[in-house]
Amino acid sequence: MKTGLIGAGLQGWRRSRAIKEFEDTELVIVASGHQERARLLADEMGCQAAAGWEEVVKRDDVEAVIICTPPHLHASMALEALKKGKHVLCEKPLARSPEEAGEIVDAARKNGVRVKCGFNLRHHPGIQQARKWLDEGAVGEPMFLRCRYGIGGRPGYEEEWRMNPEISGGGQLMDQGMHALDLARWFLGDFTEATGFIQTAFWNIAPLEDNAFALLRTEKGNVASIHASWTQWKNLFSLEIFAQDGYIVVEGLGGSYGVEKAVLAKRAFLQPFQEEVIEFRGGDRSWYEEWKEFVSAISENREPLGNGCDGLEALRLAEAIYQSARNGRTVRIE
């Protein structure tokens, strides 16, 4: 499958390396608003560098397009690619708003192609193990979930594009918070209520938030607690699922987040605590595994894991959290 890439930043490099490693796909063209970056990445991958993103979309031999740009460009690029019958893998958030994301989902359906949102955390081995344990009934019916995800930023962070609401669509909730919202929904199902608080505590980025807190509840009463932070001075990822018969915990994502591990334990009131712990070594393979899933879904004519609808639903949750924070009350999600 011949593939075009838009965006030559860090994510572009990650995605291009996954394509190069996968023997059934080929990166044929790279475009970026920074021509030198596009040329550097293209030279490394042995493909063409384009002057503008339109050149990627209009090529007849390109079957799939990867979008690794800031969010304000996602909708226009994705829609144009979809209209030309090309599959799209777009970084999260899928767009800046549910309305933009809805247009993307509708265009994919209309043109018979696939959209995948860049939810690579679903493809981390610890998360995959947690999903496997839950599906096997290892801890019974889930009751509640907690997810904490944060970084500490860096000098000058407040000057980066993420801090421009016209570009990003929101603060930390629209950044790492998107992953937390997607995982909460993947493990607990659709939510019907959202209560949120947002805080601008350190970075001079108002009206955007550097911390987002949310409580989400499903129709059955299962609750997810989420905290996404840009003031987590030591990088952290923690996902906890407590169920009727035990609990599952995933901690770390490798690198600065610490060793990735999955923990399984059974409820046992009168016995010593016993945990099964699996630690995952090696580099981050989630980018390759996500690309493999996308290609497989296209080949098998099915929806990929973390599809366009999942990207849309994560944005609908974020919108409800923002609305709750503004109005000071719980928001019902239809």
JOZI-V251795 format. One line per field, one symbol per residue. ss: DSSP state (H for helix, E for strand, - for the rest). psi: psi as a letter, one per 40 degrees, with the letter a starting at -180 (. if undefined). burial: + if it has 16 or more other ideal C-beta (glycine too) atoms within 10 Angstrom, else -. Layout:
BEGIN
ss: ???
psi: ???
burial: ???
END
This chain:
BEGIN
ss: -EEEEE---HHHHHHHHHHHH----EEEEEE---HHHHHHHHHHH--EEE--HHHHHH-----EEEE---HHHHHHHHHHHHH---EEEEE------HHHHHHHHHHHHHH---EEEE-HHHH-HHHHHHHHHHH------EEEEEEEEE------HHH-HHH-HHHH---HHH-HHHHHHHHHHHHH--EEEEEEEEE-----------EEEEEEEE----EEEEEEE------EEEEEEEE--EEEEEE---HHH--EEEEEEE--------EEEEEE-----HHHHHHHHHHHHHHH------EHHHHHHHHHHHHHHHHHHHH---EE--
psi: hhiihhhfaddddddddddddheeihheihiiehddddddddddefaihididddddehdehdihhhfiideeddddddddddefiihhhiiidaeidddddddddddddefiihhiggdddeidddddddddddefdeahidiihhhhiieaihedeeiddehddddeabddebddddddddddddeaiieihhihihgddhgeheiiehhhihihideehhhhhhhhefgdhhhhhhhhhideaihhhiieibeeihhihhhiihgdeiihhhhhhhhiiiheddddddddddddddefihihfadddddddddddddddddddefiihhh.
burial: --++++++--++++++++++-+--++++++++----++++++--+-++++--+-+++-+--++++++++++++++-++++++---+++++++++++++-++++++-++----+++++++++++++++++++-++---++--++++++++++-+---+----++----+++++++++++++++++++++--++++++-+-+-++-+--+++++++++++---+++++++++++---++++++-+--+++++++++--+--+++++++-------------+---++++++++++++-++-----+++++++++++++++++++-++-----+-+-
END
